[in-house]
């Protein structure tokens, strides 16, 4: 199943067609995507029975919003791919290095981001979406707690992020528009192997990041298990799972985003998100 958000309403997507959840369910299911996640098992079972002729809406990626527009909690993981840890000058961590992105930064798949003062960098990431309240789940059963996967960008303003000791990771990664996600939420059963997906970041049509998610030091089930060992996770919580090598501040010379750039973030089996930029600086 693929869930998107069109004009603020939850829709089920098949190819370039969609169906509004509330209308097709005759009001039995909500069209608010956050309320929908609270009823995820019902939604999944209902959507599996939808006939092809129910899909009466045409949908394009540019028309879609964030599949999870108002998450309660947004977690992010640093240095989760060994080549990225190496390019940053660190050994691979023995424990997940967790920070947050504040929920106000979450946006949709096709956006224009106003660049704040500083040095704005890119980080393509697989994002896991929690599908039920989860506390102290085992790694073996962690996929059962995941509603689906989506594409994300952990945009980062490096001056703010690295300012002070300890550094201001969460602030530097939470400017408006710094958490684009989408284009849809895809349930794990849609993939041959949800732990092994090609992930690619392109800057002006040039691949700057490329790996497979099986390279992650801490895969999705382990991250869900480790996070839920500390605190409850709720439907719609997002977990940005880390980025491959190829970020701008580790290039020689460093390369940061400008108003002339277009960033495309793509993950196999999910789709791509696309960001342009404006140079609106105080």
C-alpha positions as CSV (number, residue, x, y, z in Angstrom):
1,X,0.0,0.0,0.0
2,X,1.1,3.5,-0.8
3,X,-0.4,6.4,1.2
4,X,-0.1,10.0,0.1
5,X,-1.6,13.4,1.0
6,X,-3.4,15.4,-1.6
7,X,-4.9,18.8,-0.7
8,X,-4.5,17.9,2.9
9,X,-6.5,14.6,2.6
10,X,-5.1,11.1,2.9
11,X,-5.3,9.1,-0.4
12,X,-4.3,5.6,-1.4
13,X,-2.0,5.8,-4.5
14,X,-1.5,3.3,-7.3
15,X,0.7,4.5,-10.1
16,X,-0.5,7.9,-11.1
17,X,-4.0,7.4,-9.7
18,X,-5.3,7.8,-6.2
19,X,-8.5,7.4,-4.2
20,X,-9.6,9.6,-1.3
21,X,-9.7,7.4,1.9
22,X,-12.7,9.1,3.6
23,X,-14.8,9.2,0.4
24,X,-14.0,5.6,-0.7
25,X,-14.6,4.2,2.9
26,X,-17.9,6.1,3.0
27,X,-16.7,8.0,6.1
28,X,-15.6,4.9,8.1
29,X,-12.0,6.1,7.9
30,X,-10.7,9.7,8.4
31,X,-9.0,11.8,5.7
32,X,-6.6,13.4,8.2
33,X,-3.4,11.5,7.6
34,X,-2.4,11.7,11.3
35,X,-5.8,10.3,12.4
36,X,-5.4,7.6,9.7
37,X,-2.2,6.4,11.3
38,X,-4.0,5.9,14.6
39,X,-6.2,3.3,12.8
40,X,-3.4,1.7,10.7
41,X,-4.4,-2.0,10.9
42,X,-7.9,-1.2,9.7
43,X,-6.6,1.1,6.9
44,X,-4.2,-1.6,5.7
45,X,-6.8,-4.3,5.5
46,X,-9.4,-2.0,3.9
47,X,-7.0,-0.7,1.2
48,X,-6.0,-4.2,0.2
49,X,-9.5,-4.8,-1.1
50,X,-9.8,-1.6,-3.2
51,X,-10.6,-2.4,-6.8
52,X,-8.6,-0.6,-9.5
53,X,-11.7,1.3,-10.8
54,X,-12.0,3.0,-7.4
55,X,-8.9,5.1,-8.2
56,X,-10.6,8.2,-9.7
57,X,-8.0,10.9,-9.0
58,X,-5.0,11.8,-11.0
59,X,-2.0,12.5,-8.9
60,X,1.5,14.0,-9.6
61,X,4.4,14.2,-7.2
62,X,4.3,18.0,-7.3
63,X,0.7,17.9,-6.0
64,X,1.4,15.7,-3.0
65,X,2.1,16.9,0.6
66,X,4.1,15.4,3.4
67,X,2.7,11.9,4.0
68,X,3.1,12.5,7.7
69,X,2.6,16.3,8.1
70,X,2.4,16.6,11.9
71,X,4.6,14.0,13.6
72,X,4.8,14.1,17.4
73,X,8.4,13.0,17.5
74,X,11.1,13.2,14.8
75,X,14.3,11.2,15.5
76,X,17.5,11.3,13.4
77,X,20.6,9.1,13.4
78,X,24.1,10.4,12.8
79,X,27.0,8.4,11.1
80,X,24.9,5.4,10.3
81,X,26.7,4.5,7.1
82,X,30.4,3.5,7.5
83,X,31.6,5.5,4.5
84,X,29.9,8.6,5.8
85,X,31.5,8.1,9.2
86,X,34.9,7.8,7.5
87,X,34.5,10.9,5.4
88,X,33.5,12.8,8.6
89,X,36.7,11.6,10.4
90,X,35.0,9.2,12.8
91,X,35.1,5.5,13.4
92,X,31.7,3.7,13.0
93,X,29.8,4.2,16.3
94,X,29.1,1.3,18.6
95,X,25.7,2.8,19.6
96,X,23.2,4.8,17.5
97,X,23.9,8.5,17.7
98,X,20.5,10.0,18.0
99,X,19.3,13.7,17.8
100,X,16.1,15.3,16.8
101,X,14.7,17.4,14.0
102,X,11.9,19.7,15.4
103,X,8.6,18.8,13.7
104,X,8.0,22.3,12.4
105,X,10.7,21.6,9.7
106,X,8.7,18.8,8.1
107,X,7.5,19.6,4.5
108,X,6.4,17.8,1.4
109,X,8.1,16.2,-1.5
110,X,8.3,19.0,-4.0
111,X,9.3,22.3,-2.3
112,X,11.3,25.4,-2.5
113,X,13.4,26.1,0.6
114,X,14.5,29.6,1.6
115,X,18.2,29.3,2.5
116,X,19.1,30.8,5.9
117,X,22.4,32.5,6.5
118,X,25.3,30.0,6.8
119,X,26.2,26.8,4.9
120,X,23.3,24.6,4.0
121,X,24.1,21.0,3.2
122,X,22.2,17.9,1.9
123,X,21.7,14.4,3.4
124,X,19.4,12.0,1.6
125,X,17.8,9.5,4.1
126,X,15.4,6.6,4.4
127,X,12.7,7.6,6.8
128,X,10.8,5.0,8.9
129,X,7.2,5.9,10.0
130,X,5.9,4.4,13.2
131,X,2.5,2.7,12.8
132,X,1.4,1.9,16.4
133,X,2.3,2.9,19.9
134,X,5.4,1.0,20.7
135,X,7.4,0.6,23.9
136,X,10.2,-1.9,24.4
137,X,9.7,-3.8,21.3
138,X,12.2,-6.5,20.3
139,X,14.3,-6.1,17.2
140,X,12.7,-9.4,15.9
141,X,9.2,-7.7,16.0
142,X,10.2,-4.2,15.2
143,X,9.0,-4.2,11.6
144,X,5.5,-4.9,12.9
145,X,5.6,-1.4,14.5
146,X,6.5,0.3,11.2
147,X,3.7,1.7,9.1
148,X,5.9,2.3,6.2
149,X,9.0,4.0,4.6
150,X,9.4,7.3,2.8
151,X,12.2,9.4,1.4
152,X,13.6,12.3,3.4
153,X,16.2,15.0,3.3
154,X,18.0,16.0,6.5
155,X,18.9,19.5,5.3
156,X,21.5,20.9,7.6
157,X,22.9,24.5,8.2
158,X,26.4,23.6,9.3
159,X,27.3,26.9,11.0
160,X,24.4,26.6,13.5
161,X,24.7,22.8,13.7
162,X,28.4,22.9,14.8
163,X,28.2,26.1,16.9
164,X,29.2,25.7,20.6
165,X,30.2,22.7,22.6
166,X,28.2,20.5,22.6
167,X,27.0,21.3,19.1
168,X,23.5,22.5,18.2
169,X,22.6,19.6,15.9
170,X,18.8,19.9,16.3
171,X,18.7,23.6,15.7
172,X,20.9,23.5,12.7
173,X,18.7,20.8,11.1
174,X,15.3,22.4,11.8
175,X,15.0,25.6,9.8
176,X,11.7,25.9,7.8
177,X,11.6,23.3,5.1
178,X,14.6,21.4,6.3
179,X,12.7,18.1,6.6
180,X,11.2,17.4,3.2
181,X,9.6,13.9,3.0
182,X,7.6,11.9,0.5
183,X,6.3,11.4,-2.1
184,X,4.3,8.6,-0.4
185,X,4.5,6.3,2.6
186,X,5.1,2.7,1.4
187,X,4.2,-0.3,3.6
188,X,7.1,-2.8,4.2
189,X,5.3,-5.6,2.4
190,X,5.6,-3.7,-0.9
191,X,9.4,-4.4,-1.0
192,X,11.2,-7.6,-1.8
193,X,13.5,-6.7,1.1
194,X,12.8,-3.5,3.0
195,X,16.3,-3.7,4.6
196,X,18.1,-3.4,1.2
197,X,17.0,-0.4,-1.0
198,X,19.1,1.7,-3.3
199,X,19.4,5.3,-2.1
200,X,20.6,8.1,-4.3
201,X,21.1,11.9,-3.9
202,X,21.5,14.0,-7.0
203,X,22.6,17.7,-7.1
204,X,21.8,19.3,-10.5
205,X,21.4,15.9,-12.0
206,X,24.9,14.7,-10.7
207,X,24.9,11.8,-8.3
208,X,26.6,13.0,-5.1
209,X,25.4,10.2,-2.8
210,X,24.7,6.6,-3.6
211,X,24.5,3.4,-1.5
212,X,22.2,0.7,-0.4
213,X,20.3,0.8,2.9
214,X,21.7,-2.6,3.8
215,X,25.0,-0.7,4.5
216,X,23.5,0.9,7.6
217,X,25.3,0.1,10.8
218,X,22.0,0.1,12.6
219,X,19.1,-1.0,10.3
220,X,15.5,0.0,10.8
221,X,14.5,-2.8,13.2
222,X,17.4,-2.2,15.5
223,X,16.8,1.5,15.5
224,X,13.1,1.0,16.4
225,X,14.0,-1.5,19.1
226,X,16.7,0.8,20.6
227,X,14.6,3.9,20.6
228,X,11.6,2.2,22.1
229,X,13.8,0.7,24.8
230,X,14.1,4.3,26.1
231,X,10.7,6.0,25.4
232,X,7.4,5.2,23.8
233,X,7.0,5.7,20.1
234,X,3.7,6.9,18.7
235,X,1.8,6.5,15.3
236,X,3.3,8.9,12.9
237,X,6.7,9.4,14.6
238,X,9.5,9.7,12.1
239,X,13.0,8.1,12.2
240,X,15.5,9.6,9.8
241,X,17.9,6.7,9.6
242,X,21.1,8.4,8.5
243,X,22.9,9.4,5.3
244,X,25.4,7.8,2.9
245,X,28.8,9.4,2.1
246,X,28.9,12.4,-0.2
247,X,27.7,15.4,1.8
248,X,28.8,18.8,0.8
249,X,30.9,19.8,3.8
250,X,33.2,16.9,3.3
251,X,34.0,17.7,-0.3
252,X,37.3,19.3,-1.2
253,X,36.6,22.2,-1.4
254,X,33.3,22.1,0.5
255,X,30.2,22.6,-1.5
256,X,27.0,24.1,-0.1
257,X,23.5,24.7,-1.6
258,X,22.7,27.9,-3.5
259,X,19.6,29.4,-5.1
260,X,20.7,27.9,-8.4
261,X,20.6,24.3,-7.2
262,X,18.1,21.5,-7.6
263,X,18.3,18.6,-5.2
264,X,16.7,15.2,-5.9
265,X,16.5,12.4,-3.3
266,X,15.5,9.0,-4.6
267,X,15.0,5.6,-2.9
268,X,14.2,2.4,-4.8
269,X,10.5,1.3,-4.5
270,X,9.4,4.6,-2.9
271,X,10.1,7.4,-5.4
272,X,11.8,10.7,-5.2
273,X,11.5,14.2,-3.7
274,X,12.7,17.4,-5.3
275,X,13.9,20.6,-3.7
276,X,14.7,24.0,-5.2
277,X,16.2,26.9,-3.2
278,X,15.8,30.6,-2.9
279,X,18.5,32.9,-1.6
280,X,16.3,34.9,0.8
281,X,18.7,35.9,3.5
282,X,18.2,38.7,6.1
